């Protein structure tokens, strides 16, 4: 196990370099000029201003030179300075990371809890109307685009029914809690400010459900298929033959085996939710990394685009590693060599 983890850790820089190279080439070869967002439309015809801007941001150098400079700075932990915010990209990402993490954790909690229950019900009531309804819910979650689901959710629950708050992390008249983790729900609880905790929690519901629904269907269908297969295994029949109750057979014996393949999907889904938060954060005015990425792409903010890509790539790599390790810990039959 230790050798496996070490090998994966040593491979991580190589994978990140590949992500950096690919993102750099793609972002620098798009047929658009970032100078419009740097100097403004009115200054584009001022040669002195344009030349000074190119020199300041290193855009007057050739692409290979820019790549070498970027990778060299990256090795020092410098992700560059954003064209748009004029702040270090690493600071921008760290400032927005808690909002994205809070949203992603809420989405993951919803997707796993509801998805596992839906999959279990569908498997235990196989081919009944309950199974069909559970599969339909999973299919809808996987089929509806997230931006459409977000707009519909806002229209119904905020606009028409008024039972849930609109965009943002808090009501405008409230101030954020004293920063400890950056996760408003946690920080409000630590500060014993329960009205603020309730407000932050209510603001999490709509974006969390919309984002989590993306992977709920996948988890539900995988749990259903896996549980149906496990229920036909010999060790489950043996448990029933011993006279154990059906609940104990399912919870103690069948469910554990059925959830092993689901671990892989849960790990990968967490990383995909971070990447998928782009649209959700834009719709719900959520000040996280997703909305930062949208603004970076809109203004051709190359350093910010690179920073977000490296962050998401690293998230995928780390969650893959954690998933593989967890898989081996849960299933002793797995040998990591």
MARROBA-958755 format. One record per residue (C-alpha): x, y, z. Coordinates in steps of 0.001 Angstrom, whole numbers, plus 500000, padded with zeros to 6 digits. Example, Ala and Ser with C-alpha at 12.3 -4.5 7.8 and 13.67 -1.06 7.14 Angstrom:
> 512300	495500	507800
> 513670	498940	507140
# end
This chain:
> 500000	500000	500000
> 502771	502445	500916
> 504627	501758	497667
> 501424	502280	495708
> 500728	505630	497374
> 504330	506780	496910
> 504283	505827	493233
> 501069	507764	492673
> 502460	510786	494511
> 505585	510743	492350
> 503426	510527	489227
> 501350	513538	490279
> 503823	516259	489115
> 504045	514609	485685
> 500267	514645	485302
> 500083	518242	486464
> 502770	519259	483970
> 500689	517659	481219
> 497634	519640	482356
> 499669	522859	482499
> 501109	522313	479011
> 497772	521445	477415
> 495937	524338	479074
> 498707	526789	478186
> 498706	525809	474514
> 494899	525880	474213
> 494460	529196	476054
> 497223	530931	474069
> 496050	529747	470648
> 492407	530885	470851
> 491648	533493	468164
> 491083	536365	470605
> 493173	539071	472251
> 493130	539596	476049
> 494442	543163	475667
> 490890	544500	475324
> 490141	543448	478901
> 493546	544611	480174
> 493749	548141	478756
> 490098	548698	477837
> 488479	549113	474429
> 489263	552854	474223
> 493018	552337	474693
> 493399	549560	472121
> 494533	552048	469465
> 497064	553723	471770
> 500307	552017	470784
> 502232	553192	473844
> 499592	551897	476265
> 499328	548575	474425
> 503129	548154	474325
> 503404	548938	478050
> 500634	546446	478875
> 502269	543712	476785
> 505619	544330	478480
> 504055	544334	481971
> 502197	541051	481498
> 504886	539339	479426
> 502721	539159	476305
> 505501	540693	474169
> 507545	537490	474490
> 507247	534434	472286
> 504997	531560	473376
> 507905	529233	474280
> 509412	532002	476436
> 506060	532623	478131
> 505705	528882	478791
> 509163	528567	480346
> 508562	531638	482536
> 505178	530308	483656
> 506471	526833	484543
> 509487	528333	486345
> 507236	530579	488428
> 504872	527661	489037
> 507702	525629	490558
> 508085	528479	493070
> 504379	528277	493899
> 503516	531389	491851
> 500381	530965	489724
> 500761	534436	488251
> 498697	537597	488616
> 495174	537900	487304
> 494684	540354	484426
> 491226	541208	485785
> 491564	541392	489576
> 495259	542443	489556
> 495727	540053	492508
> 497824	536875	492700
> 495787	533984	491284
> 496681	531804	494274
> 495155	534398	496625
> 492019	534645	494481
> 491602	530856	494507
> 492200	530530	498255
> 489701	533309	498950
> 487009	531590	496853
> 487808	527970	497714
> 485679	527754	500927
> 482535	528789	499052
> 483083	526110	496402
> 483954	523478	499004
> 480830	524237	501027
> 478646	523992	497928
> 480348	520810	496704
> 480100	519088	500093
> 476398	519954	500315
> 475826	518624	496791
> 477767	515445	497559
> 475844	514865	500789
> 472546	515199	498942
> 473632	513008	495998
> 475039	510168	498133
> 472280	510031	500741
> 469383	510244	498282
> 471134	508253	495550
> 471946	505279	497808
> 468405	505176	499226
> 466866	505419	495744
> 469131	502660	494439
> 468337	500386	497403
> 464595	500897	497046
> 464767	500264	493297
> 466762	497044	493807
> 464559	495682	496604
> 461355	496535	494675
> 462745	495410	491345
> 460417	495835	488338
> 457654	497308	490511
> 456190	500805	490101
> 458525	501961	492903
> 461504	500788	490837
> 460211	502602	487762
> 459687	505869	489677
> 463169	505659	491250
> 464759	505044	487842
> 462771	507926	486333
> 464030	510298	489051
> 467598	509144	488367
> 467128	509582	484606
> 465750	513103	485019
> 468700	514064	487206
> 471177	512841	484602
> 469354	514325	481617
> 468409	517900	482566
> 471207	520458	481974
> 472336	522054	485225
> 471688	525628	484072
> 468112	524738	483127
> 467526	522914	486419
> 468943	525900	488305
> 466694	528407	486560
> 463597	526220	487056
> 464431	525717	490747
> 464867	529472	491277
> 461638	530224	489423
> 459552	527747	491460
> 461013	527760	494984
> 462201	531395	495134
> 460095	533267	492618
> 456694	531559	492902
> 456573	529737	496245
> 459012	531965	498137
> 459990	529149	500504
> 463733	529276	499764
> 466100	532246	499377
> 467479	533437	496069
> 471077	533764	494831
> 473987	534410	497182
> 475396	532781	500317
> 473486	534986	502800
> 470651	537483	502864
> 472003	540951	501891
> 471274	542429	505338
> 473397	539822	507142
> 477162	539939	507620
> 479334	536828	507220
> 480370	535047	510430
> 483890	535524	511847
> 486107	533604	509444
> 487480	530338	510779
> 487060	527848	507945
> 485372	530083	505366
> 482386	527693	505347
> 479551	529921	506547
> 477497	527102	508091
> 480436	525822	510141
> 481668	529280	511143
> 478156	530361	512196
> 477823	527253	514377
> 481207	527874	515983
> 480126	531458	516692
> 476837	530101	518153
> 474952	532364	515756
> 472062	530025	514950
> 469947	532502	512903
> 472983	533064	510663
> 473567	529288	510439
> 469952	528760	509396
> 470219	531503	506782
> 473444	530047	505345
> 471923	526547	505326
> 468780	527709	503500
> 470926	529415	500848
> 472768	526119	500314
> 469649	524076	499566
> 468847	525092	495983
> 472397	525195	494539
> 473340	522052	496482
> 470379	520058	495172
> 470808	521303	491599
> 474522	520467	491579
> 474106	517165	493428
> 471385	515991	491089
> 474049	515721	488393
> 475545	512629	490044
> 472534	511390	491996
> 471300	509431	488993
> 474663	507752	488449
> 474960	506705	492099
> 471353	505492	492221
> 471647	503329	489118
> 474986	501891	490214
> 473663	500990	493691
> 470613	499332	492128
> 472651	497217	489700
> 475272	496326	492295
> 472736	495389	494984
> 470734	493198	492594
> 473930	491319	491728
> 475035	490973	495358
> 471622	489696	496503
> 472107	486655	494259
> 475514	485771	495736
> 476049	482601	497782
> 477073	484388	500978
> 473798	486325	500995
> 471803	483094	500515
> 473833	481554	503339
> 472995	484485	505626
> 469303	484010	504870
> 469596	480251	505476
> 470970	481002	508962
> 467663	482621	509811
> 468844	486230	509882
> 466197	488877	509362
> 465924	490362	505884
> 466925	493785	507218
> 470099	492382	508781
> 470942	490419	505627
> 470646	493541	503492
> 472299	496054	505838
> 475050	493862	507305
> 475931	491616	504367
> 474547	492752	501002
> 474838	496532	501259
> 478517	496515	502191
> 479412	494484	499127
> 477144	496547	496909
> 478689	499850	497972
> 482277	498879	497115
> 482043	499802	493394
> 480069	502912	494360
> 483107	504239	496235
> 484891	504787	492933
> 482008	506788	491524
> 481670	508851	494709
> 485355	509811	494623
> 485305	510772	490956
> 481977	512540	491383
> 483420	514815	494061
> 486045	516100	491649
> 483522	516412	488822
> 481208	518417	491082
> 484023	520900	491741
> 484455	521280	487992
> 480692	521274	487426
> 480170	524077	489927
> 480976	526558	487145
> 477403	526867	485865
> 475735	526417	489253
> 477779	529182	490849
> 477041	531510	487948
> 473273	530925	488179
> 473135	531298	491974
> 475693	534158	492214
> 477836	531910	494388
> 481239	533573	494918
> 483335	530446	494416
> 485942	529166	491999
> 483312	528326	489388
> 482137	531907	488967
> 485799	532988	489020
> 486478	530589	486123
> 483553	531976	484122
> 484813	535551	484510
> 488346	534424	483631
> 487155	532740	480429
> 484973	535729	479479
> 487865	538203	479786
> 490612	535849	478512
> 492349	536145	481873
> 495100	533619	481034
> 496717	533345	484496
> 493322	532810	486136
> 492310	530210	483525
> 495584	528361	484120
> 495161	528543	487891
> 491638	527127	487844
> 492670	524350	485439
> 495595	523339	487653
> 493362	523379	490740
> 490666	521198	489133
> 493291	518847	487676
> 494933	518455	491088
> 491512	517803	492645
> 490882	514975	490157
> 494295	513425	490818
> 493990	513597	494614
> 490434	512257	494714
> 491462	509404	492398
> 494250	508477	494794
> 491999	508699	497867
> 489343	506610	496094
> 491818	503863	495195
> 493130	503708	498765
> 489605	503641	500218
> 488643	500897	497751
> 491497	498721	498958
> 490684	499362	502613
> 487021	498423	502204
> 487593	495351	500011
> 490411	493062	501249
> 490331	491187	497931
> 491801	494193	496192
> 495562	494047	495952
> 497433	497219	495136
> 500767	496222	493654
# end
